Amino acid sequence: MTKLHKKIVLTGACGSLGMEIRTTLAALCDTLVSVDIAEAPPTLLDNETFVQADCAKLDEVLHLMEGAIMAVHFASIPDERPFEDLLGPNFLSSYNIWEAGHRHGVQRVIYASSVHAVGMVENAAGADLDVDHAPDTFYGLAKCFTEDLGKLYWAKRGMESVHLRIFSATKVPQNARALRTWLSFDDLRHLVDRAVSATTTGFTVVYGISNNDRAPVNNQKAAFLGYKPKDNAENWADSLLAAAPPADPSDLAQLTLGGPFATIPLGESGVAAIKAMAAQSEPTSPAPDAKKLPSFLTKRGMNP
Ligand SMILES: NC(=O)c1ccc[n+]([C@@H]2O[C@H](COP(=O)([O-])OP(=O)(O)OC[C@H]3O[C@@H](n4cnc5c(N)ncnc54)[C@H](O)[C@@H]3O)[C@@H](O)[C@H]2O)c1
């Protein structure tokens, strides 16, 4: 059977989301080249090859783009860290993928951007896709950098890109915030399929979010992609709200798209902050050790 594309390169293939989209991508091309700095997954698909490479090194990714029509760039550190730790995996890797793609005539890059590119925007703003960048962390800043990189390569080099501003991609919604932010794996796969299959995209940004009743953003301007999410976090509302922390109108973590990432100090893990908050709202769990909490939870004026 003729596939849509000859060759697609996927970076971050061994990660939690990379593993979810390999089959979707493999169905769209003759050859899927999966790339990660980690070791190969235990089994490969029939038309998949694996290359262990560091995307932060141009010479390790340059040749991989030869003959590729699309690159799907999911490799990065998916959390806040000191800027120096993110420079290679999150900033340089993006440049290398775009530059290597350009040198080998890649038509389009699909990029795993993040809500944290606009994390300081308030939920109540009803953000559409024209909202200005408002990163909440260095991690979010790397997403802004890469979105702008994509815009630059489209303007100057005619290379397309679709930037998926992924919210909270998990099997099931994990906490009360996810009632707004959940992206199911089925909807993620559908979104990736649409981004790869769309005939012309130019430079496009789209929110990676399921069909949640409480979704705080508007994807109307990317409707041409044909992304129609089906899942809805509301099905978990009763259990998630029962475990939710009390509503606090002075808490930026509750008011903004970025959630806890909006209140952590730069360089400190946002994922740890989310886990600490979940542990605190868990009625049966022991009180967390204050010394192990991210500093924002113990600082004046910050409400966990
Ligand atoms: N999981 C989410 O809800 C979510 C939300 C928003 C954005 N994203 C983005 O989606 C992408 C995938 O996230 P994930 O949750 O699967 O993260 P993950 O950590 O599970 O996977 C990332 C993968 O990238 C690889 N990697 C890191 N640095 C690399 C390098 N220099 N060269 C090659 N490979 C490298 C890692 O080994 C890992 O396998 C990330 O870019 C992340 O920022 C994820």
PDBQT file of the ligand as one rigid body, heavy atoms in Angstrom, charges set to zero:
ROOT
HETATM    1  N1  LIG A 401       3.950  15.126  28.560  1.00  0.00    +0.000 N 
HETATM    2  C1  LIG A 401       3.274  16.274  28.460  1.00  0.00    +0.000 C 
HETATM    3  O1  LIG A 401       2.166  16.439  28.988  1.00  0.00    +0.000 OA
HETATM    4  C2  LIG A 401       3.864  17.416  27.661  1.00  0.00    +0.000 A 
HETATM    5  C3  LIG A 401       3.227  18.664  27.722  1.00  0.00    +0.000 A 
HETATM    6  C4  LIG A 401       3.733  19.715  26.948  1.00  0.00    +0.000 A 
HETATM    7  C5  LIG A 401       4.828  19.503  26.139  1.00  0.00    +0.000 A 
HETATM    8  N2  LIG A 401       5.432  18.273  26.119  1.00  0.00    +0.000 N 
HETATM    9  C6  LIG A 401       6.604  18.106  25.267  1.00  0.00    +0.000 C 
HETATM   10  O2  LIG A 401       6.478  16.883  24.558  1.00  0.00    +0.000 OA
HETATM   11  C7  LIG A 401       7.775  16.330  24.359  1.00  0.00    +0.000 C 
HETATM   12  C8  LIG A 401       7.794  14.898  24.879  1.00  0.00    +0.000 C 
HETATM   13  O3  LIG A 401       7.478  14.926  26.270  1.00  0.00    +0.000 OA
HETATM   14  P1  LIG A 401       7.479  13.587  27.139  1.00  0.00    +0.000 P 
HETATM   15  O4  LIG A 401       6.487  13.780  28.212  1.00  0.00    +0.000 OA
HETATM   16  O5  LIG A 401       7.366  12.406  26.246  1.00  0.00    +0.000 OA
HETATM   17  O6  LIG A 401       8.929  13.661  27.775  1.00  0.00    +0.000 OA
HETATM   18  P2  LIG A 401       9.945  12.456  28.055  1.00  0.00    +0.000 P 
HETATM   19  O7  LIG A 401      10.993  12.965  28.969  1.00  0.00    +0.000 OA
HETATM   20  O8  LIG A 401       9.191  11.232  28.452  1.00  0.00    +0.000 OA
HETATM   21  O9  LIG A 401      10.582  12.225  26.613  1.00  0.00    +0.000 OA
HETATM   22  C9  LIG A 401      11.566  13.072  26.071  1.00  0.00    +0.000 C 
HETATM   23  C10 LIG A 401      12.556  12.200  25.327  1.00  0.00    +0.000 C 
HETATM   24  O10 LIG A 401      13.542  13.054  24.755  1.00  0.00    +0.000 OA
HETATM   25  C11 LIG A 401      14.792  12.407  24.896  1.00  0.00    +0.000 C 
HETATM   26  N3  LIG A 401      15.857  13.410  24.854  1.00  0.00    +0.000 N 
HETATM   27  C12 LIG A 401      16.141  14.368  25.777  1.00  0.00    +0.000 A 
HETATM   28  N4  LIG A 401      17.204  15.084  25.388  1.00  0.00    +0.000 NA
HETATM   29  C13 LIG A 401      17.596  14.583  24.193  1.00  0.00    +0.000 A 
HETATM   30  C14 LIG A 401      18.626  14.911  23.290  1.00  0.00    +0.000 A 
HETATM   31  N5  LIG A 401      19.507  15.894  23.546  1.00  0.00    +0.000 N 
HETATM   32  N6  LIG A 401      18.738  14.204  22.140  1.00  0.00    +0.000 NA
HETATM   33  C15 LIG A 401      17.880  13.187  21.868  1.00  0.00    +0.000 A 
HETATM   34  N7  LIG A 401      16.884  12.823  22.698  1.00  0.00    +0.000 NA
HETATM   35  C16 LIG A 401      16.740  13.513  23.844  1.00  0.00    +0.000 A 
HETATM   36  C17 LIG A 401      14.721  11.684  26.230  1.00  0.00    +0.000 C 
HETATM   37  O11 LIG A 401      15.676  10.622  26.310  1.00  0.00    +0.000 OA
HETATM   38  C18 LIG A 401      13.278  11.199  26.240  1.00  0.00    +0.000 C 
HETATM   39  O12 LIG A 401      13.165   9.876  25.719  1.00  0.00    +0.000 OA
HETATM   40  C19 LIG A 401       8.772  17.248  25.077  1.00  0.00    +0.000 C 
HETATM   41  O13 LIG A 401       9.336  18.153  24.157  1.00  0.00    +0.000 OA
HETATM   42  C20 LIG A 401       7.895  18.012  26.050  1.00  0.00    +0.000 C 
HETATM   43  O14 LIG A 401       8.430  19.282  26.350  1.00  0.00    +0.000 OA
HETATM   44  C21 LIG A 401       4.991  17.237  26.878  1.00  0.00    +0.000 A 
ENDROOT
TORSDOF 0
